[in-house]
Amino acid sequence: MPERALPGEAIAESIRPNRDRVRIPVPKRIVRPETDRTNSKKNPISMTKYALTVKCPSRRGIVAAISTFLAEKGCNITDSSQFDDPGTGNFFMRTSFVSETGTTMAELQEALTPVAETFEMDYAFHDEAAKMKVVIMVSRFGHCLNDLLYRTRIGALPIEIVAVISNHMDYQKVVVNQDIPFHCIKVTPANKPEAEAAIMRVVEEAGAELIVLARYMQILSDEMCQKMSPSRRA
């Protein structure tokens, strides 16, 4: 009869021709020392993502000047788009980038001044981690509203919806269920000035930076469009 296994040992036996059985004690469990997985790889440096928006008269060399500036400041461009407006002669550009050497937004703002003066730029830097405050206006077609709510909820849109305004009650539950203030402001030909004034109060009290007309089926007055203009609200 084979011998009984010792405690903590597993018995491996092999039968070889013309030889006695060989008992090979094998450790039951191999215990490896714990390793600090958090330090197994060097943690990458946290890099801040910024966006630069530019408006200026259209001319040669704008893109090259901005790209060179960002590269010299240790920034890497991740996305960029630009276009000319032949009607006004203006050039518009939006560039996303990461600051790989720790250059701050305030430092970039100050350092771009000479370039901005050369090209007569109106420009602004934005921290892409800061969510823009948005007011959505909707009527009875809710597909745009639902899409915006969904994309915001899953993080696909870096915005904070601070209010939804409608001239109907259709989407009150949808909005309120997501903990977003809902404002129903009825608009008729008779009360249009008062209704628009009420809308602007909601926008201003919510601190909105952007107003989205998500199938809002009302024609806005010229006065309200002027109030909503970024140059007027700045």
N, C-alpha and C positions, 0 to 999 in steps of 0.2 A: 504493500500500500504506500502511496506517496506520502511524504511528510506533510504535516499541516502547515499552512502558510503562517508566517510570522505576522503579528499585528502591524499594519501600516505598509505591508509589502504585497505586491502582486507577484504571482509565480508564473514565470514563463518557462515552459519545458519544451525541449526539442528532442526528438528521438533520432539518433544517428546510427547508421548500420554498424553492427559489431561493437558498439560502444555503450557504456552505461548512460542512463539518463542524466542530463545535466540540468541542475537547478540554477536558474539565474535570477537572483533577487532584483526587482525593478522598483524604484520609488513609486508609490501610488500616485503621488501628485507632485508636479514640479511647480514650485512657487517662485515667480519672478518678482524682483523688487518693483514696487510702484514707481512710475516715472511721472514727473510733473508735466502733464501734457500742455498746460498753458504756456510753458516756457520752452517747449520742444522746438518751436519755430519762432523766429523773431517777429514780433508783432509789427505790421506795417505802420508807418507814420500816418496819423489821421490827417487827411487833406481836405480843406474846405472848398466847397464848390460855389463859384460865383457866376453871375451873368452880367454882361456889359451891354447896355442898349445905347445906340448912337443915332442921332439925327443931325445932318449937316448938308450944306450945298454939295451937289454931286461934282466930283472931280477925280482925277487920277491919283492913286497912291494911298487912298484911305485904308483899304484892307491891309496893304503892306505895312503901313505905319502902326496900325493897331496890333497886328501879329508880331511885329518886331518888338513893340513895347512890352507885350505880355511875355514873350520869350525872355527878354532881358530881366524881367521881374520874377523869373522862376515859375512862370505859369504855363500850363499845358492846355491847349484848346481841345475841347472834346466835341463841340458842335458849333456850327456857325451858319447863319443865313443872312442874306442881304438883298436889297433890291433898290432900283431907281424908280422915282415917280416922275415921268416925263412932264406931267401936267404942272408940277410945282418946281421941278428942278432939284428936288431934295433926294438925299440918299439915306436909307435906313439900314441898320445893322443890329443883329442880336448875336452875341457870342457867349457860349458857355465854356467855362474853363475851371481847372483846379489849381490852387496855389500849392505847388509842390515844395516850396522852400519856406512856407509860413508867412509870406507877405500878407499883411492885413488889408481889409477893404479900405480903411482910412488912408493907408499908405499908397494904395493904388489910386485912390481918388485924387490925392494931392499930386502924385507923380505924373498923372496923365495931363495935367493942366497945360504944359507947353504944347503938346501934340494937339490938344483940343483947341487951343488958340490959333494954331496954324491952319486948321481946317474948319474953324468956326463951328465947333461941335456943341450940341446940347447932348449931354451924356449922363448916365447914371449907372452905378454898380449896385447889384442886388445879391443878397445872400440867398442861395437857392434852398437852403434849409428853412428859411422863414416863409411861412405859408401866406399867400395873398388873401385878404379878406374880400369875399365876393357876395354880392346880392344877385339872386336869380329872379327874373320876372317871367311869369308864365300865364297862359290863358287856359284853354280846354284841351289842347293837344299836349300830352304829357311825355312823349317819347324822349324829347331832348332833356327835360327835367330828370326823368328816371335814369338816363344815361349819365348825366352829370353827378347825380347822387351816388350811383353805383361806382363810378370811377373814383370819386372822392373817398368813398368808404374803403376801397381796396388799396388806396394809396397811389393809384395811377395818375391822379391829378394833385399836384402839391398846392391845394387851396383849402381855405376854411370858409364854408358857406355860412354866413352870419345871419342871413334872412332870405325868405322866399316871399315874393309879393305876387298876388294874383287878383284879377278882377272877378274871380269865381271861387267857390268853395271846394271844387272837385278834388284837389290834391292836399287838402288840409291834413287828413290822417296820415298820408304817405310822408309828409314833411315832419309833422309833429312826432311821429313814431321814431324819427331819427334825431330827436332832440334839437331840431332847428326851428327857430321862431317863424311862424307863418302869419302873414298879414293879408287880409282880404280887403282890398280898396276898390269899391265899385266906381266905374267910370261911365259917365253919361255926357251927352253934349251940354247938358245944363250945369253939371258940376265939375267939368274937366279941369279948370284952374285949381279948384280946391283939392281935387283928387291928386293932381300932379304935385301940389305942395305937400300933401300928406306922404306921397311916395318919397319925395326928397328928404323929408324929416326922418323917415325910416333909414334911408341910405346914410345920412349924416350921423344919426345916433348910433348906427351899427359900425361906423368907422370903415365903411366899404371903400376899397381901392379900385374895384372893378364891378361893373354892372353888366350882367349877361341877359340878353333878351332871348329866352328859350321858347320861341313861338309865342311871344306876347303879342296878341293880335289887336293892338291899339296903336294908332298913329300918334307919336309924341309931338308935342308942340315945339316950335323953334326955340321958345324960351327954355323949355326943359332940356332940350338937346344942348343948349349953351351951358346950362348949369352942370350937365353931366360931362362936359368937355374937360379933359385932363388939365388943360391950360387954365381953365377957370377955377378948377377945384384944387389946384396945387397950392 
